[in-house]
Amino acid sequence: MCLDILNEEVRHTEGEGYKVVRRFRHGYQTNLYRVFLKEGEWVSDPNDGMAKGYVAGGSYQTGFHIWDTLDGARDWMAIDQMVVRVAYREVVATGYQGANLKNHYPVTVARKIKVLEEVG
């Protein structure tokens, strides 16, 4: 998952949003890094900021891609996935991600996330 449009500056360092995950018996797993998440626990980007994401006209540090809107997360979600609400901090980039050919939704890329609750 990479940003399609990169904002020029980051205007916030923490917040809340939505993450698409797979549910397992004792938690959740992210799609790209296959990081295991448990509700209420902070988890760091396993790349430790060493990798870069690339978009036309720029690059950004990798991290967890968090949808700013529930609609964006739900458009991205596949049949075997679900959405959780997360808290995030250490934002490295913001921009827009295309969930399909018609829509681009705002996305925040952050180094740390914590699952707050299941949304469905």
MOPAC internal coordinates of N, CA, C and O (Angstrom, degrees):
PM7 1SCF
backbone

  N    0.0000 0     0.00 0     0.00 0    0    0    0
  C    1.4417 1     0.00 0     0.00 0    1    0    0
  C    1.5139 1   108.14 1     0.00 0    2    1    0
  O    1.2310 1   120.11 1   -58.90 1    3    2    1
  N    1.3132 1   117.39 1   121.10 1    3    2    1
  C    1.4580 1   122.22 1   178.38 1    5    3    2
  C    1.5209 1   109.67 1  -129.65 1    6    5    3
  O    1.2310 1   121.05 1   -29.14 1    7    6    5
  N    1.3181 1   115.60 1   150.86 1    7    6    5
  C    1.4524 1   119.68 1   175.89 1    9    7    6
  C    1.5222 1   109.70 1   -64.76 1   10    9    7
  O    1.2310 1   120.53 1   -37.22 1   11   10    9
  N    1.3197 1   116.59 1   142.78 1   11   10    9
  C    1.4592 1   121.84 1   173.22 1   13   11   10
  C    1.5187 1   110.67 1   -89.17 1   14   13   11
  O    1.2310 1   120.98 1   145.57 1   15   14   13
  N    1.3384 1   115.74 1   -34.43 1   15   14   13
  C    1.4617 1   122.36 1   179.50 1   17   15   14
  C    1.5196 1   107.35 1  -130.84 1   18   17   15
  O    1.2310 1   120.15 1   -52.66 1   19   18   17
  N    1.3175 1   117.31 1   127.34 1   19   18   17
  C    1.4634 1   123.02 1  -179.16 1   21   19   18
  C    1.5246 1   109.18 1  -103.65 1   22   21   19
  O    1.2310 1   120.08 1   -54.29 1   23   22   21
  N    1.3443 1   117.46 1   125.71 1   23   22   21
  C    1.4650 1   120.51 1   174.45 1   25   23   22
  C    1.5206 1   109.37 1   -70.54 1   26   25   23
  O    1.2310 1   120.74 1   -29.77 1   27   26   25
  N    1.3110 1   116.20 1   150.23 1   27   26   25
  C    1.4633 1   120.33 1  -177.37 1   29   27   26
  C    1.5151 1   113.18 1   -70.19 1   30   29   27
  O    1.2310 1   119.94 1   146.32 1   31   30   29
  N    1.3169 1   117.72 1   -33.68 1   31   30   29
  C    1.4615 1   119.06 1   179.83 1   33   31   30
  C    1.5205 1   110.81 1  -138.24 1   34   33   31
  O    1.2310 1   121.14 1   -27.35 1   35   34   33
  N    1.3180 1   115.43 1   152.65 1   35   34   33
  C    1.4609 1   122.47 1   177.39 1   37   35   34
  C    1.5191 1   107.05 1   -93.11 1   38   37   35
  O    1.2310 1   120.59 1   -51.82 1   39   38   37
  N    1.3300 1   116.48 1   128.18 1   39   38   37
  C    1.4661 1   120.01 1  -175.10 1   41   39   38
  C    1.5185 1   114.08 1  -105.95 1   42   41   39
  O    1.2310 1   120.37 1   178.40 1   43   42   41
  N    1.3293 1   116.90 1    -1.60 1   43   42   41
  C    1.4598 1   120.08 1   177.93 1   45   43   42
  C    1.5271 1   108.76 1  -147.03 1   46   45   43
  O    1.2310 1   120.60 1   -20.45 1   47   46   45
  N    1.3311 1   116.45 1   159.55 1   47   46   45
  C    1.4622 1   120.39 1  -177.96 1   49   47   46
  C    1.5251 1   112.98 1  -114.76 1   50   49   47
  O    1.2310 1   120.58 1   166.69 1   51   50   49
  N    1.3345 1   116.50 1   -13.31 1   51   50   49
  C    1.4593 1   119.99 1   179.39 1   53   51   50
  C    1.5206 1   109.54 1  -154.72 1   54   53   51
  O    1.2310 1   121.05 1   -14.22 1   55   54   53
  N    1.3251 1   115.59 1   165.78 1   55   54   53
  C    1.4606 1   119.67 1   179.44 1   57   55   54
  C    1.5118 1   111.08 1   168.56 1   58   57   55
  O    1.2310 1   121.25 1    21.75 1   59   58   57
  N    1.3373 1   115.21 1  -158.25 1   59   58   57
  C    1.4583 1   122.11 1   178.48 1   61   59   58
  C    1.5122 1   109.60 1  -132.66 1   62   61   59
  O    1.2310 1   120.67 1   -28.66 1   63   62   61
  N    1.3377 1   116.33 1   151.34 1   63   62   61
  C    1.4512 1   121.66 1   178.76 1   65   63   62
  C    1.5157 1   109.83 1  -164.41 1   66   65   63
  O    1.2310 1   120.95 1    26.21 1   67   66   65
  N    1.3366 1   115.79 1  -153.79 1   67   66   65
  C    1.4579 1   121.21 1  -173.37 1   69   67   66
  C    1.5191 1   111.02 1  -131.35 1   70   69   67
  O    1.2310 1   120.61 1   -42.62 1   71   70   69
  N    1.3172 1   116.43 1   137.38 1   71   70   69
  C    1.4600 1   123.12 1  -178.51 1   73   71   70
  C    1.5271 1   109.43 1  -123.27 1   74   73   71
  O    1.2310 1   120.84 1   -45.51 1   75   74   73
  N    1.3279 1   116.01 1   134.49 1   75   74   73
  C    1.4566 1   121.59 1   175.60 1   77   75   74
  C    1.5279 1   107.91 1   -87.34 1   78   77   75
  O    1.2310 1   120.57 1   -52.49 1   79   78   77
  N    1.3315 1   116.51 1   127.51 1   79   78   77
  C    1.4690 1   121.99 1  -175.09 1   81   79   78
  C    1.5294 1   110.13 1  -141.40 1   82   81   79
  O    1.2310 1   121.61 1    -7.07 1   83   82   81
  N    1.3149 1   114.53 1   172.93 1   83   82   81
  C    1.4577 1   121.39 1   168.34 1   85   83   82
  C    1.5269 1   107.31 1  -108.13 1   86   85   83
  O    1.2310 1   120.80 1   -40.65 1   87   86   85
  N    1.3212 1   116.08 1   139.35 1   87   86   85
  C    1.4684 1   119.95 1  -178.94 1   89   87   86
  C    1.5173 1   109.55 1   -93.02 1   90   89   87
  O    1.2310 1   121.62 1   -44.35 1   91   90   89
  N    1.3353 1   114.50 1   135.65 1   91   90   89
  C    1.4577 1   122.25 1   174.51 1   93   91   90
  C    1.5207 1   108.04 1  -123.92 1   94   93   91
  O    1.2310 1   120.98 1    -5.96 1   95   94   93
  N    1.2963 1   115.73 1   174.04 1   95   94   93
  C    1.4652 1   120.54 1  -174.61 1   97   95   94
  C    1.5316 1   113.44 1   -54.42 1   98   97   95
  O    1.2310 1   120.12 1   138.64 1   99   98   97
  N    1.3176 1   117.38 1   -41.36 1   99   98   97
  C    1.4701 1   120.27 1  -174.93 1  101   99   98
  C    1.5254 1   112.88 1  -117.04 1  102  101   99
  O    1.2310 1   120.05 1  -155.65 1  103  102  101
  N    1.3225 1   117.51 1    24.35 1  103  102  101
  C    1.4542 1   118.63 1   178.01 1  105  103  102
  C    1.5138 1   112.75 1   158.16 1  106  105  103
  O    1.2310 1   121.26 1    30.32 1  107  106  105
  N    1.3236 1   115.19 1  -149.68 1  107  106  105
  C    1.4573 1   122.24 1  -174.09 1  109  107  106
  C    1.5226 1   109.55 1  -135.65 1  110  109  107
  O    1.2310 1   120.87 1   -22.38 1  111  110  109
  N    1.3256 1   115.94 1   157.62 1  111  110  109
  C    1.4609 1   120.61 1   177.32 1  113  111  110
  C    1.5173 1   109.17 1  -129.91 1  114  113  111
  O    1.2310 1   120.81 1   -46.15 1  115  114  113
  N    1.3435 1   116.05 1   133.85 1  115  114  113
  C    1.4606 1   120.49 1   176.15 1  117  115  114
  C    1.5228 1   109.40 1   -74.54 1  118  117  115
  O    1.2310 1   120.61 1   -20.03 1  119  118  117
  N    1.3074 1   116.44 1   159.97 1  119  118  117
  C    1.4650 1   120.52 1  -176.32 1  121  119  118
  C    1.5181 1   113.48 1   -77.86 1  122  121  119
  O    1.2310 1   120.02 1   128.93 1  123  122  121
  N    1.3167 1   117.57 1   -51.07 1  123  122  121
  C    1.4546 1   120.46 1  -172.25 1  125  123  122
  C    1.5266 1   113.52 1   -74.79 1  126  125  123
  O    1.2310 1   120.00 1   124.62 1  127  126  125
  N    1.3092 1   117.61 1   -55.38 1  127  126  125
  C    1.4629 1   120.63 1  -175.27 1  129  127  126
  C    1.5184 1   112.84 1   -86.95 1  130  129  127
  O    1.2310 1   120.52 1   168.13 1  131  130  129
  N    1.3244 1   116.60 1   -11.87 1  131  130  129
  C    1.4611 1   121.58 1  -175.42 1  133  131  130
  C    1.5342 1   110.94 1    58.64 1  134  133  131
  O    1.2310 1   121.27 1  -142.54 1  135  134  133
  N    1.3225 1   115.18 1    37.46 1  135  134  133
  C    1.4629 1   121.48 1   178.37 1  137  135  134
  C    1.5252 1   108.17 1   -80.83 1  138  137  135
  O    1.2310 1   120.88 1   -43.51 1  139  138  137
  N    1.3273 1   115.92 1   136.49 1  139  138  137
  C    1.4588 1   121.22 1   178.91 1  141  139  138
  C    1.5202 1   109.23 1   -89.03 1  142  141  139
  O    1.2310 1   120.52 1   -49.31 1  143  142  141
  N    1.3273 1   116.61 1   130.69 1  143  142  141
  C    1.4684 1   122.70 1  -177.90 1  145  143  142
  C    1.5224 1   109.83 1  -119.20 1  146  145  143
  O    1.2310 1   121.10 1   -37.71 1  147  146  145
  N    1.3274 1   115.50 1   142.29 1  147  146  145
  C    1.4604 1   121.57 1   172.91 1  149  147  146
  C    1.5187 1   107.90 1  -122.47 1  150  149  147
  O    1.2310 1   120.92 1   -36.26 1  151  150  149
  N    1.3025 1   115.85 1   143.74 1  151  150  149
  C    1.4537 1   120.42 1  -179.25 1  153  151  150
  C    1.5286 1   110.52 1   -57.89 1  154  153  151
  O    1.2310 1   121.02 1   -48.46 1  155  154  153
  N    1.3369 1   115.66 1   131.54 1  155  154  153
  C    1.4564 1   121.57 1   176.06 1  157  155  154
  C    1.5194 1   116.09 1    86.13 1  158  157  155
  O    1.2310 1   119.12 1   178.55 1  159  158  157
  N    1.3490 1   119.29 1    -1.45 1  159  158  157
  C    1.4717 1   121.99 1  -178.53 1  161  159  158
  C    1.5292 1   110.76 1  -111.62 1  162  161  159
  O    1.2310 1   120.39 1   -47.94 1  163  162  161
  N    1.3389 1   116.86 1   132.06 1  163  162  161
  C    1.4613 1   121.43 1   176.04 1  165  163  162
  C    1.5247 1   109.61 1   -74.10 1  166  165  163
  O    1.2310 1   120.55 1   -42.69 1  167  166  165
  N    1.3303 1   116.55 1   137.31 1  167  166  165
  C    1.4617 1   123.18 1   178.68 1  169  167  166
  C    1.5213 1   108.00 1  -129.23 1  170  169  167
  O    1.2310 1   120.40 1   -41.57 1  171  170  169
  N    1.3348 1   116.85 1   138.43 1  171  170  169
  C    1.4662 1   122.25 1  -179.73 1  173  171  170
  C    1.5199 1   111.76 1   -98.75 1  174  173  171
  O    1.2310 1   120.87 1   -27.79 1  175  174  173
  N    1.3137 1   115.94 1   152.21 1  175  174  173
  C    1.4653 1   123.26 1   174.35 1  177  175  174
  C    1.5241 1   108.49 1   -56.45 1  178  177  175
  O    1.2310 1   119.30 1   -57.48 1  179  178  177
  N    1.3356 1   118.94 1   122.52 1  179  178  177
  C    1.4611 1   120.84 1  -177.46 1  181  179  178
  C    1.5279 1   114.13 1   -67.33 1  182  181  179
  O    1.2310 1   119.73 1   162.83 1  183  182  181
  N    1.3260 1   118.12 1   -17.17 1  183  182  181
  C    1.4692 1   120.80 1   177.38 1  185  183  182
  C    1.5163 1   112.54 1   -79.97 1  186  185  183
  O    1.2310 1   120.30 1   172.09 1  187  186  185
  N    1.3373 1   117.02 1    -7.91 1  187  186  185
  C    1.4551 1   122.06 1   176.97 1  189  187  186
  C    1.5273 1   112.12 1    54.66 1  190  189  187
  O    1.2310 1   120.64 1  -149.04 1  191  190  189
  N    1.3325 1   116.38 1    30.96 1  191  190  189
  C    1.4584 1   120.26 1   176.38 1  193  191  190
  C    1.5155 1   115.24 1    72.52 1  194  193  191
  O    1.2310 1   120.02 1  -172.39 1  195  194  193
  N    1.3307 1   117.57 1     7.61 1  195  194  193
  C    1.4623 1   120.25 1  -176.41 1  197  195  194
  C    1.5283 1   112.17 1   -82.33 1  198  197  195
  O    1.2310 1   120.22 1   156.08 1  199  198  197
  N    1.3210 1   117.18 1   -23.92 1  199  198  197
  C    1.4628 1   120.54 1  -178.68 1  201  199  198
  C    1.5256 1   109.99 1   -93.07 1  202  201  199
  O    1.2310 1   120.82 1   -15.88 1  203  202  201
  N    1.3201 1   116.03 1   164.12 1  203  202  201
  C    1.4629 1   121.81 1   179.86 1  205  203  202
  C    1.5144 1   109.98 1  -124.20 1  206  205  203
  O    1.2310 1   121.39 1   -33.84 1  207  206  205
  N    1.3340 1   114.94 1   146.16 1  207  206  205
  C    1.4541 1   121.66 1   168.84 1  209  207  206
  C    1.5140 1   106.52 1  -101.06 1  210  209  207
  O    1.2310 1   120.06 1   -36.19 1  211  210  209
  N    1.3068 1   117.50 1   143.81 1  211  210  209
  C    1.4642 1   120.61 1  -176.64 1  213  211  210
  C    1.5143 1   110.71 1  -119.62 1  214  213  211
  O    1.2310 1   121.47 1   -38.38 1  215  214  213
  N    1.3050 1   114.79 1   141.62 1  215  214  213
  C    1.4528 1   123.27 1   177.41 1  217  215  214
  C    1.5224 1   106.40 1  -142.42 1  218  217  215
  O    1.2310 1   120.37 1   -25.77 1  219  218  217
  N    1.3077 1   116.91 1   154.23 1  219  218  217
  C    1.4715 1   119.55 1  -179.95 1  221  219  218
  C    1.5269 1   109.68 1   -51.22 1  222  221  219
  O    1.2310 1   120.55 1   -56.77 1  223  222  221
  N    1.3014 1   116.55 1   123.23 1  223  222  221
  C    1.4591 1   121.13 1   177.81 1  225  223  222
  C    1.5140 1   115.19 1    88.50 1  226  225  223
  O    1.2310 1   118.96 1  -174.91 1  227  226  225
  N    1.3384 1   119.59 1     5.09 1  227  226  225
  C    1.4518 1   118.10 1   178.95 1  229  227  226
  C    1.5127 1   113.80 1   175.71 1  230  229  227
  O    1.2310 1   121.59 1     3.67 1  231  230  229
  N    1.3227 1   114.56 1  -176.33 1  231  230  229
  C    1.4593 1   121.72 1   177.45 1  233  231  230
  C    1.5235 1   108.12 1  -145.93 1  234  233  231
  O    1.2310 1   120.99 1   -13.35 1  235  234  233
  N    1.3234 1   115.72 1   166.65 1  235  234  233
  C    1.4590 1   121.19 1  -179.84 1  237  235  234
  C    1.5245 1   108.89 1  -151.32 1  238  237  235
  O    1.2310 1   120.75 1   -22.81 1  239  238  237
  N    1.3393 1   116.16 1   157.19 1  239  238  237
  C    1.4586 1   120.38 1   175.68 1  241  239  238
  C    1.5183 1   109.06 1   -64.99 1  242  241  239
  O    1.2310 1   120.57 1   -35.88 1  243  242  241
  N    1.3067 1   116.51 1   144.12 1  243  242  241
  C    1.4571 1   119.29 1   177.12 1  245  243  242
  C    1.5196 1   110.73 1   -71.72 1  246  245  243
  O    1.2310 1   121.53 1   -15.77 1  247  246  245
  N    1.2920 1   114.68 1   164.23 1  247  246  245
  C    1.4498 1   122.17 1   178.74 1  249  247  246
  C    1.5156 1   108.58 1   175.85 1  250  249  247
  O    1.2310 1   120.92 1     6.31 1  251  250  249
  N    1.3035 1   115.84 1  -173.69 1  251  250  249
  C    1.4571 1   121.07 1   177.32 1  253  251  250
  C    1.5221 1   109.02 1   -75.73 1  254  253  251
  O    1.2310 1   120.40 1   -49.14 1  255  254  253
  N    1.3348 1   116.85 1   130.86 1  255  254  253
  C    1.4625 1   121.47 1   177.01 1  257  255  254
  C    1.5196 1   107.79 1   -89.97 1  258  257  255
  O    1.2310 1   121.15 1   -58.65 1  259  258  257
  N    1.3308 1   115.41 1   121.35 1  259  258  257
  C    1.4539 1   122.28 1  -175.78 1  261  259  258
  C    1.5206 1   108.37 1  -119.06 1  262  261  259
  O    1.2310 1   120.63 1   -55.01 1  263  262  261
  N    1.3140 1   116.40 1   124.99 1  263  262  261
  C    1.4588 1   120.77 1   177.76 1  265  263  262
  C    1.5193 1   108.50 1   -72.70 1  266  265  263
  O    1.2310 1   120.42 1   -45.92 1  267  266  265
  N    1.3248 1   116.81 1   134.08 1  267  266  265
  C    1.4619 1   120.97 1   177.68 1  269  267  266
  C    1.5265 1   111.27 1   -75.29 1  270  269  267
  O    1.2310 1   120.26 1   156.28 1  271  270  269
  N    1.3341 1   117.10 1   -23.72 1  271  270  269
  C    1.4622 1   120.92 1  -178.50 1  273  271  270
  C    1.5257 1   110.70 1  -122.40 1  274  273  271
  O    1.2310 1   121.21 1   -29.56 1  275  274  273
  N    1.3069 1   115.30 1   150.44 1  275  274  273
  C    1.4587 1   120.81 1   176.66 1  277  275  274
  C    1.5288 1   110.31 1   -65.68 1  278  277  275
  O    1.2310 1   120.15 1   143.48 1  279  278  277
  N    1.3274 1   117.31 1   -36.52 1  279  278  277
  C    1.4690 1   120.69 1   177.71 1  281  279  278
  C    1.5258 1   111.70 1   -59.36 1  282  281  279
  O    1.2310 1   120.21 1   137.96 1  283  282  281
  N    1.3217 1   117.21 1   -42.04 1  283  282  281
  C    1.4619 1   121.05 1   178.48 1  285  283  282
  C    1.5103 1   111.67 1   -61.96 1  286  285  283
  O    1.2310 1   120.61 1   134.57 1  287  286  285
  N    1.3265 1   116.45 1   -45.43 1  287  286  285
  C    1.4704 1   120.76 1   179.60 1  289  287  286
  C    1.5263 1   110.64 1   -63.41 1  290  289  287
  O    1.2310 1   120.53 1   136.24 1  291  290  289
  N    1.2978 1   116.59 1   -43.76 1  291  290  289
  C    1.4728 1   119.63 1  -177.87 1  293  291  290
  C    1.5232 1   111.85 1   -67.33 1  294  293  291
  O    1.2310 1   119.80 1   145.76 1  295  294  293
  N    1.3296 1   117.98 1   -34.24 1  295  294  293
  C    1.4668 1   120.45 1   176.36 1  297  295  294
  C    1.5248 1   111.51 1   -66.56 1  298  297  295
  O    1.2310 1   120.08 1   148.01 1  299  298  297
  N    1.3262 1   117.46 1   -31.99 1  299  298  297
  C    1.4685 1   122.61 1  -178.47 1  301  299  298
  C    1.5266 1   111.91 1   -80.11 1  302  301  299
  O    1.2310 1   120.26 1   154.62 1  303  302  301
  N    1.3162 1   117.10 1   -25.38 1  303  302  301
  C    1.4570 1   124.20 1  -171.79 1  305  303  302
  C    1.5339 1   112.39 1   -64.88 1  306  305  303
  O    1.2310 1   120.77 1   -43.35 1  307  306  305
  N    1.3255 1   116.13 1   136.65 1  307  306  305
  C    1.4641 1   122.60 1   174.11 1  309  307  306
  C    1.5278 1   109.06 1   -94.55 1  310  309  307
  O    1.2310 1   120.17 1    -6.26 1  311  310  309
  N    1.3057 1   117.27 1   173.74 1  311  310  309
  C    1.4666 1   122.66 1  -175.42 1  313  311  310
  C    1.5283 1   112.53 1   -58.07 1  314  313  311
  O    1.2310 1   119.63 1   140.77 1  315  314  313
  N    1.3269 1   118.32 1   -39.23 1  315  314  313
  C    1.4661 1   121.24 1  -176.23 1  317  315  314
  C    1.5293 1   113.02 1   -91.37 1  318  317  315
  O    1.2310 1   120.24 1  -162.08 1  319  318  317
  N    1.3182 1   117.14 1    17.92 1  319  318  317
  C    1.4634 1   120.97 1  -176.98 1  321  319  318
  C    1.5216 1   110.96 1  -120.23 1  322  321  319
  O    1.2310 1   121.53 1   -10.12 1  323  322  321
  N    1.3259 1   114.68 1   169.88 1  323  322  321
  C    1.4569 1   121.84 1   176.98 1  325  323  322
  C    1.5204 1   109.45 1  -144.95 1  326  325  323
  O    1.2310 1   120.45 1    -5.76 1  327  326  325
  N    1.3153 1   116.75 1   174.24 1  327  326  325
  C    1.4583 1   122.28 1  -178.53 1  329  327  326
  C    1.5249 1   109.49 1  -114.91 1  330  329  327
  O    1.2310 1   121.16 1   -43.08 1  331  330  329
  N    1.3433 1   115.38 1   136.92 1  331  330  329
  C    1.4572 1   121.74 1   172.20 1  333  331  330
  C    1.5302 1   108.50 1  -121.68 1  334  333  331
  O    1.2310 1   121.14 1   -30.94 1  335  334  333
  N    1.3244 1   115.42 1   149.06 1  335  334  333
  C    1.4629 1   120.18 1   173.33 1  337  335  334
  C    1.5136 1   106.83 1   -86.75 1  338  337  335
  O    1.2310 1   120.31 1   -46.07 1  339  338  337
  N    1.3230 1   117.00 1   133.93 1  339  338  337
  C    1.4624 1   121.51 1  -176.98 1  341  339  338
  C    1.5216 1   111.06 1  -128.17 1  342  341  339
  O    1.2310 1   121.35 1   -24.89 1  343  342  341
  N    1.3166 1   115.02 1   155.11 1  343  342  341
  C    1.4554 1   122.22 1   165.97 1  345  343  342
  C    1.5209 1   105.87 1   -98.18 1  346  345  343
  O    1.2310 1   120.36 1   -31.35 1  347  346  345
  N    1.3243 1   116.91 1   148.65 1  347  346  345
  C    1.4578 1   119.66 1   178.26 1  349  347  346
  C    1.5206 1   110.45 1  -139.51 1  350  349  347
  O    1.2310 1   121.28 1   -21.86 1  351  350  349
  N    1.3416 1   115.16 1   158.14 1  351  350  349
  C    1.4728 1   121.59 1   175.51 1  353  351  350
  C    1.5196 1   108.71 1  -151.43 1  354  353  351
  O    1.2310 1   121.01 1    -9.88 1  355  354  353
  N    1.3125 1   115.68 1   170.12 1  355  354  353
  C    1.4684 1   123.25 1  -175.99 1  357  355  354
  C    1.5349 1   110.55 1    59.03 1  358  357  355
  O    1.2310 1   121.22 1  -121.58 1  359  358  357
  N    1.3194 1   115.27 1    58.42 1  359  358  357
  C    1.4672 1   122.15 1   179.69 1  361  359  358
  C    1.5249 1   109.22 1   -68.45 1  362  361  359
  O    1.2310 1   120.85 1   -47.03 1  363  362  361
  N    1.3318 1   115.98 1   132.97 1  363  362  361
  C    1.4664 1   120.90 1   179.25 1  365  363  362
  C    1.5219 1   112.70 1  -111.79 1  366  365  363
  O    1.2310 1   120.10 1   160.95 1  367  366  365
  N    1.3437 1   117.41 1   -19.05 1  367  366  365
  C    1.4631 1   120.30 1   179.98 1  369  367  366
  C    1.5179 1   109.93 1  -164.35 1  370  369  367
  O    1.2310 1   121.35 1   -22.45 1  371  370  369
  N    1.3256 1   115.03 1   157.55 1  371  370  369
  C    1.4585 1   121.91 1   170.79 1  373  371  370
  C    1.5168 1   107.63 1  -137.45 1  374  373  371
  O    1.2310 1   120.97 1   -23.97 1  375  374  373
  N    1.3105 1   115.76 1   156.03 1  375  374  373
  C    1.4551 1   119.59 1   179.37 1  377  375  374
  C    1.5089 1   110.46 1   176.53 1  378  377  375
  O    1.2310 1   121.50 1    30.90 1  379  378  377
  N    1.3300 1   114.74 1  -149.10 1  379  378  377
  C    1.4596 1   120.63 1  -177.82 1  381  379  378
  C    1.5107 1   109.91 1  -131.91 1  382  381  379
  O    1.2310 1   121.55 1   -37.25 1  383  382  381
  N    1.3255 1   114.64 1   142.75 1  383  382  381
  C    1.4561 1   122.50 1  -178.29 1  385  383  382
  C    1.5166 1   107.84 1  -125.57 1  386  385  383
  O    1.2310 1   120.78 1   -43.76 1  387  386  385
  N    1.3208 1   116.11 1   136.24 1  387  386  385
  C    1.4562 1   120.22 1   177.44 1  389  387  386
  C    1.5089 1   111.22 1   -85.96 1  390  389  387
  O    1.2310 1   120.69 1   -65.75 1  391  390  389
  N    1.3149 1   116.28 1   114.25 1  391  390  389
  C    1.4580 1   120.28 1   176.89 1  393  391  390
  C    1.5181 1   110.75 1   -79.69 1  394  393  391
  O    1.2310 1   120.41 1   155.08 1  395  394  393
  N    1.2975 1   116.83 1   -24.92 1  395  394  393
  C    1.4545 1   121.84 1   176.05 1  397  395  394
  C    1.5283 1   107.63 1  -156.39 1  398  397  395
  O    1.2310 1   119.95 1     5.85 1  399  398  397
  N    1.2906 1   117.70 1  -174.15 1  399  398  397
  C    1.4641 1   119.94 1  -175.88 1  401  399  398
  C    1.5234 1   113.44 1   -70.13 1  402  401  399
  O    1.2310 1   119.92 1   161.76 1  403  402  401
  N    1.3249 1   117.76 1   -18.24 1  403  402  401
  C    1.4647 1   120.87 1  -176.04 1  405  403  402
  C    1.5258 1   114.01 1   -96.85 1  406  405  403
  O    1.2310 1   119.93 1   147.64 1  407  406  405
  N    1.3176 1   117.74 1   -32.36 1  407  406  405
  C    1.4630 1   120.68 1  -168.48 1  409  407  406
  C    1.5258 1   113.13 1  -120.19 1  410  409  407
  O    1.2310 1   121.39 1   -36.07 1  411  410  409
  N    1.3260 1   114.94 1   143.93 1  411  410  409
  C    1.4646 1   122.61 1   169.13 1  413  411  410
  C    1.5187 1   106.48 1  -123.78 1  414  413  411
  O    1.2310 1   120.86 1   -48.42 1  415  414  413
  N    1.3284 1   115.96 1   131.58 1  415  414  413
  C    1.4559 1   121.12 1  -177.15 1  417  415  414
  C    1.5277 1   110.08 1  -118.80 1  418  417  415
  O    1.2310 1   120.10 1   -27.99 1  419  418  417
  N    1.3482 1   117.42 1   152.01 1  419  418  417
  C    1.4647 1   120.11 1   177.95 1  421  419  418
  C    1.5315 1   111.51 1   -67.80 1  422  421  419
  O    1.2310 1   121.39 1   -42.70 1  423  422  421
  N    1.3344 1   114.95 1   137.30 1  423  422  421
  C    1.4618 1   122.92 1  -178.73 1  425  423  422
  C    1.5195 1   109.50 1  -133.26 1  426  425  423
  O    1.2310 1   120.84 1   -38.38 1  427  426  425
  N    1.3253 1   116.00 1   141.62 1  427  426  425
  C    1.4561 1   123.11 1   173.91 1  429  427  426
  C    1.5233 1   107.67 1  -111.53 1  430  429  427
  O    1.2310 1   120.27 1   -44.42 1  431  430  429
  N    1.3336 1   117.08 1   135.58 1  431  430  429
  C    1.4659 1   122.10 1   176.14 1  433  431  430
  C    1.5325 1   106.91 1  -107.93 1  434  433  431
  O    1.2310 1   121.02 1   -59.67 1  435  434  433
  N    1.3348 1   115.65 1   120.33 1  435  434  433
  C    1.4705 1   120.68 1  -175.84 1  437  435  434
  C    1.5185 1   110.77 1  -131.11 1  438  437  435
  O    1.2310 1   121.17 1   -26.96 1  439  438  437
  N    1.3109 1   115.37 1   153.04 1  439  438  437
  C    1.4639 1   121.80 1  -178.90 1  441  439  438
  C    1.5269 1   112.96 1   -79.28 1  442  441  439
  O    1.2310 1   119.92 1   154.83 1  443  442  441
  N    1.3529 1   117.75 1   -25.17 1  443  442  441
  C    1.4673 1   120.44 1  -177.01 1  445  443  442
  C    1.5227 1   110.07 1  -133.37 1  446  445  443
  O    1.2310 1   121.17 1   -39.72 1  447  446  445
  N    1.3489 1   115.37 1   140.28 1  447  446  445
  C    1.4638 1   120.42 1   175.95 1  449  447  446
  C    1.5247 1   110.27 1  -137.44 1  450  449  447
  O    1.2310 1   121.79 1   -21.76 1  451  450  449
  N    1.3388 1   114.19 1   158.24 1  451  450  449
  C    1.4576 1   121.61 1   175.97 1  453  451  450
  C    1.5318 1   107.89 1  -142.10 1  454  453  451
  O    1.2310 1   120.14 1   -53.13 1  455  454  453
  N    1.3228 1   117.33 1   126.87 1  455  454  453
  C    1.4574 1   121.55 1   178.15 1  457  455  454
  C    1.5309 1   108.66 1   -71.55 1  458  457  455
  O    1.2310 1   121.16 1   -51.10 1  459  458  457
  N    1.3549 1   115.39 1   128.90 1  459  458  457
  C    1.4559 1   120.98 1   177.81 1  461  459  458
  C    1.5305 1   111.81 1   -99.17 1  462  461  459
  O    1.2310 1   120.53 1   137.34 1  463  462  461
  N    1.3553 1   116.60 1   -42.66 1  463  462  461
  C    1.4569 1   119.11 1  -179.58 1  465  463  462
  C    1.5349 1   110.25 1  -168.72 1  466  465  463
  O    1.2310 1   121.13 1   -20.54 1  467  466  465
  N    1.3183 1   115.44 1   159.46 1  467  466  465
  C    1.4535 1   121.12 1   173.32 1  469  467  466
  C    1.5261 1   109.01 1   -76.80 1  470  469  467
  O    1.2310 1   121.05 1   -38.97 1  471  470  469
  N    1.3173 1   115.59 1   141.03 1  471  470  469
  C    1.4549 1   120.74 1   176.31 1  473  471  470
  C    1.5178 1   109.63 1  -108.98 1  474  473  471
  O    1.2310 1   120.53 1   146.90 1  475  474  473
  N    1.3124 1   116.60 1   -33.10 1  475  474  473
  C    1.4614 1   120.18 1   178.23 1  477  475  474
  C    1.5043 1   112.56 1   126.76 1  478  477  475
  O    1.2310 1   120.10 1   180.00 1  479  478  477

